[in-house]
Amino acid sequence: MSGRPLTCEEVIEQLFDYLDRELDGQQAADIERHLHRCRDCFTRAEFEKRLRARVAATGTAEAPPRLRRRIRDLIDRFDDEDDATR
């Protein structure tokens, strides 16, 4: 355990690194200890976890061919317009 408990501000500043598992064991343990005692920070961490899960789940579906063609046509059109202005 580190010398003093983390403040809510410190936890929020490190929350994304914590969720990405980019902190060392001691830092993660300090945040987990704070989350066990602070309902506000726990709620924020749970919200971020759920949001990440939903975003990850939506990224797995492939766009239908028709939508991909429409997007490609738009990109090509903008590329053509950009080339014409040069």
N, C-alpha and C positions, 0 to 999 in steps of 0.2 A: 504494500500500500504506500502511496506517495504521502508526503508530509501533511497536506491539507485536502479537504474535500473540494471537488471541482464546483465552480459556480455554474448556473444555468447558461450563462453567456459562453463560458468555456466549452461546455458540452455541445451547444448548438454550433459553435465555430468548428468543432471537430467531428460533428455528426456524420457528414458524408464520408470522411476518411474512415470512421468507425464502421459504417455500413458497408463500405468497400473493402473492409478488412485490411486496411493499409496502416494501422497503428500497431505498435509493439504490444506485447502481452500486458505490460503494466498499464499503459495508456488505456487499452481496451477494458481492463479490469476496473480502472478508475471510473470510466464512463458507465460501465454496467452497474457499478455500485450506486452511482448517482441516479441512473434510470430506475433502480429498485426503490429509491426513496422519494423521487420527484415525479409526481403524476403528470405534470405539464410536459416535462421533457420526454417521459415515457410515451405520452400520447403523440408528441411530435415525431419521435422515432418510429412508432408504429405506423403513423400516417405515411411517412417517407418510404418505409418498407412496402406497404401496400401499393402506393403509387408506382414504385419501381416494378413491382410484380405485374401490375396492370399494363404498364407501358411495354414491358418485355413480352407480355402475352399478345398484345396487339401487333407487335412487330413480326409475328411469325406467319401471318397470312400473306400470300402473294397477291399482288394486284392483278385483276383480270386483264387479259390481252387487250381488250378494247380501251381500257383506261391507260395502259402502258403506251398504246399507239397515240392516244390523244396527248399525253404528256410529251412524248417524243416529238410529235408534230409542233407543239407549242415551243419546245426548246429549239427545234430547227428554225422555226419562224423568227424567234428572237435572235438566234445566231445570224440569220440572213439579214435582219434589220441592223444588227450591230456591224456586220461586214459592210453594209451600204453606207453607214455613217463615217467610216474610216477614210 
